[in-house]
Amino acid sequence: MSGLRAFLSLSALAFAGRAAGEACWATPHDSYSSSVGVLGCKINTDRVAYWPGSIDCNNICIKLSHGGRSVNLLRIDQSGGAYDISYDAWVYLQTGQSAATNPIAGGAVAMDYEEVDASECADLIYTNGAKLPLSASNSMNFLSSCLAQPNSYVAQNHVLFNICDAICSLGQDEECHLDLAVSNQPSCPHTLGLTTELTSAPVFNILYQTGKVVVAGTGKLAPAQVKTPVDVAPQGTAPDVPVPPPTQPTPSAGVFKEQPIPRHVVKCHVLGGWRRFQVPT
């Protein structure tokens, strides 16, 4: 009987350990993307998880810990199996500093993660009410799946914008509204899916190893006054300047990125059809 008690105790401890968190090998991403169309100009792109598996309508917030430090990450892009995270988050967890001020190189690092309530990532979102900002022209498949779960977090906490791509280089920075009783397409002040060049809401990336901050849509160096991820805006408010980060895996110099559609190609809904456009470089 004592042996059974010991076995049950060990089993309980093992279960508690799994419930508290899981181990992963985290790798850095230095180019922002989102497979479900979350707009990088309206979130902290330096705190994003590019995780295996499809994006969920509830579990979009990950707590990642290493060396006594922890960060919350928005899980809004899918990897092919790697546990990729924003380059800045990867650097911060190891050094306590931003990648823009203390860039380091390397590959997979052992870290612990757990899924936490989506509300714990609210301070990473810069929209009113910290609602998840989605592309009105490119996020509808994801949003429809969440609206089919009316009690899900995304169904109850989202906002649509007339911006075509996740790096906010095409479209109009304006809010759209969806009334399924009228149409299955959002209604915007301007035509839905316009590919007008958008320069007022840039997304920034912190480049791997160099720490240089560049505009995601052009690759050009960002203005000197651009703030790094350490300057995080309060929940539900817009930051002085949007901040950058990750996507695209190919093992290169220790950086592992996914290989989604190339960053310079976007697909937008135009005049009732879907077309691909080149983002200006």
C-alpha positions in Angstrom: 0.0 0.0 0.0 2.9 2.4 0.8 4.3 1.7 -2.7 1.0 2.6 -4.2 0.9 5.9 -2.2 4.4 6.7 -3.3 3.4 6.0 -7.0 0.3 8.2 -6.7 2.3 11.0 -5.1 5.0 10.9 -7.8 2.2 10.9 -10.5 0.6 13.9 -8.9 3.8 15.8 -8.8 4.5 15.0 -12.4 1.0 16.1 -13.4 1.4 19.3 -11.4 4.7 20.0 -13.2 3.1 19.6 -16.6 0.1 21.8 -15.6 2.4 24.5 -14.4 4.3 24.7 -17.6 6.0 22.9 -20.4 9.6 23.0 -21.7 10.5 24.1 -25.2 13.5 25.2 -27.2 12.8 28.8 -28.2 14.3 30.2 -31.3 14.4 33.9 -32.5 12.3 35.5 -35.2 13.2 38.9 -36.5 10.5 39.7 -39.0 6.9 40.2 -37.9 4.0 38.2 -39.5 0.7 36.8 -38.6 -1.0 34.0 -40.3 -4.4 35.2 -39.1 -3.9 38.8 -40.1 -3.3 40.5 -36.7 -2.1 44.0 -37.6 1.5 44.6 -36.3 1.0 48.4 -36.2 -1.5 48.0 -33.4 0.3 45.5 -31.2 3.7 45.1 -29.5 5.4 43.1 -32.3 8.4 42.4 -30.0 6.2 40.1 -27.9 4.9 37.5 -30.3 5.0 33.7 -30.3 5.2 31.8 -33.6 4.1 28.4 -32.2 3.3 25.0 -33.7 -0.3 24.2 -34.3 -3.2 26.3 -35.6 -4.2 29.6 -33.9 -6.9 29.2 -31.3 -9.8 31.6 -30.7 -9.1 31.5 -26.9 -5.5 30.5 -26.2 -3.7 33.4 -27.8 -1.5 34.3 -24.8 1.7 32.5 -23.8 3.8 33.1 -20.7 7.4 32.2 -21.4 10.1 32.0 -18.7 13.8 31.7 -18.6 16.5 32.6 -16.1 14.2 34.2 -13.6 12.6 36.4 -16.2 9.2 36.0 -17.9 7.3 37.7 -20.7 3.8 37.3 -22.1 3.6 36.7 -25.8 0.7 37.0 -28.3 0.3 33.7 -30.1 -0.9 34.9 -33.5 1.3 33.1 -36.0 1.9 29.4 -36.7 5.3 27.7 -37.2 6.1 24.5 -38.9 7.2 22.9 -35.6 9.7 25.4 -34.1 9.0 27.4 -31.0 9.8 30.8 -32.5 9.5 34.0 -30.6 10.2 37.7 -31.3 14.0 38.3 -31.5 13.6 41.0 -28.8 11.8 38.7 -26.4 14.4 36.0 -27.0 17.2 38.5 -26.2 15.4 40.0 -23.2 14.8 36.6 -21.5 18.5 35.9 -21.7 20.0 39.3 -20.9 17.3 41.5 -19.4 17.9 44.0 -22.2 16.3 44.9 -25.5 17.7 43.4 -28.7 18.0 47.0 -30.1 20.5 47.9 -27.4 22.2 44.5 -26.8 21.8 42.2 -29.8 23.1 38.7 -29.3 23.3 35.7 -31.6 22.5 32.1 -31.0 19.9 29.4 -31.7 17.5 27.3 -29.6 17.4 28.1 -25.9 15.6 25.9 -23.3 12.7 27.8 -21.8 9.4 27.1 -20.0 6.0 28.1 -21.2 2.4 27.9 -20.3 -0.9 29.1 -21.8 -2.4 31.9 -19.8 -5.7 33.7 -20.0 -5.9 35.9 -23.1 -6.5 39.0 -20.9 -3.0 38.7 -19.6 -1.7 39.8 -23.0 -4.1 42.8 -23.2 -1.2 45.3 -22.5 0.4 44.1 -25.7 -2.5 45.4 -27.8 -2.9 49.1 -28.6 -6.5 49.4 -29.6 -9.4 50.7 -27.6 -10.4 48.1 -25.1 -7.3 46.0 -26.1 -9.4 44.3 -28.8 -7.4 42.1 -31.2 -6.8 44.1 -34.4 -7.6 42.1 -37.5 -7.4 42.8 -41.2 -10.9 43.3 -42.6 -9.8 41.9 -46.0 -7.6 39.0 -44.9 -8.8 37.8 -41.4 -12.3 36.8 -42.2 -11.7 33.0 -42.3 -10.1 33.1 -38.9 -12.7 35.5 -37.5 -15.6 33.4 -38.9 -14.3 30.4 -37.1 -14.2 32.3 -33.9 -17.7 33.9 -34.4 -18.9 30.3 -34.7 -17.8 30.1 -31.0 -19.6 33.2 -29.7 -18.2 32.8 -26.2 -14.6 32.7 -27.4 -12.2 35.4 -26.5 -11.6 36.5 -30.1 -15.3 36.6 -30.9 -15.9 39.0 -28.1 -12.7 41.0 -28.3 -11.8 41.9 -31.9 -11.8 45.0 -34.1 -11.4 45.1 -37.9 -9.3 47.6 -39.9 -9.2 48.3 -43.7 -5.5 47.3 -43.8 -4.5 44.5 -46.2 -1.3 43.1 -44.7 0.0 42.3 -41.2 2.9 44.7 -41.6 0.5 47.6 -42.4 2.0 48.7 -45.7 -1.2 48.7 -47.8 -4.7 49.9 -47.2 -6.5 52.6 -45.1 -6.0 52.9 -41.3 -9.7 53.0 -40.6 -12.0 50.9 -38.5 -14.5 48.6 -40.3 -17.7 47.0 -39.0 -19.2 43.6 -39.7 -23.0 43.1 -39.7 -23.7 39.5 -40.7 -27.4 40.3 -41.0 -26.5 42.5 -43.9 -23.4 41.0 -45.5 -20.6 38.6 -44.8 -18.1 41.3 -45.7 -17.1 44.1 -43.4 -18.2 47.7 -44.2 -15.4 50.3 -44.3 -15.4 54.1 -44.9 -13.3 53.4 -48.1 -13.5 50.4 -50.4 -12.6 47.2 -48.7 -9.2 45.9 -49.7 -7.8 49.0 -51.3 -4.1 48.6 -51.9 -3.2 52.2 -51.4 0.3 52.5 -50.0 0.1 53.1 -46.2 3.0 54.9 -44.5 1.3 56.4 -41.4 1.4 53.2 -39.4 4.7 51.4 -40.0 5.7 48.1 -38.4 9.3 47.8 -37.3 11.6 44.8 -37.1 14.8 44.5 -34.9 17.3 42.7 -37.1 18.9 39.5 -35.8 22.5 40.0 -34.5 22.8 43.6 -35.5 20.0 45.1 -33.5 19.2 47.6 -36.2 15.6 48.7 -36.3 14.1 48.8 -39.8 10.7 49.4 -41.4 9.1 46.0 -42.1 7.6 47.2 -45.4 10.7 48.6 -46.9 13.7 47.3 -45.0 14.9 50.8 -44.5 16.4 52.0 -41.2 13.8 53.4 -38.9 14.0 57.0 -37.7 16.3 57.5 -34.7 13.4 58.5 -32.5 11.6 55.1 -32.8 11.2 53.5 -29.4 12.3 50.0 -28.6 10.0 47.4 -26.9 11.0 48.4 -23.5 8.7 51.4 -24.0 5.4 49.5 -23.8 2.2 51.5 -23.9 -0.5 51.1 -21.2 -3.3 48.7 -21.9 -5.7 49.9 -24.6 -3.7 52.9 -25.6 -1.6 53.6 -28.7 2.2 53.7 -28.2 4.1 56.8 -29.3 5.5 54.7 -32.1 4.5 51.1 -32.9 7.2 48.6 -32.0 8.6 45.6 -34.0 9.4 41.9 -34.4 9.2 38.4 -36.0 8.5 35.7 -38.6 10.0 33.6 -41.4 12.1 30.5 -40.6 15.0 29.2 -42.4 18.0 28.2 -40.3 20.4 31.1 -40.9 23.1 32.1 -38.5 21.2 30.5 -35.7 17.9 32.2 -36.5 15.1 29.8 -37.3 12.1 31.2 -39.2 9.0 29.8 -40.9 8.7 30.0 -44.6 5.2 31.5 -45.1 4.3 33.6 -48.1 7.2 36.0 -48.7 6.8 39.1 -46.6 6.7 41.4 -49.7 3.6 39.6 -51.2 0.1 40.2 -49.8 -3.3 39.1 -50.9 -6.2 41.5 -50.8 -9.9 41.4 -51.6 -10.5 43.7 -54.5 -13.8 44.2 -56.3 -15.2 40.9 -55.3 -12.0 38.9 -55.9 -8.7 38.0 -54.3 -5.5 39.3 -55.9 -1.8 39.3 -54.9 0.1 42.5 -54.7 3.8 43.3 -54.2 4.5 45.5 -51.1 6.8 48.4 -52.0 10.4 47.7 -51.2 
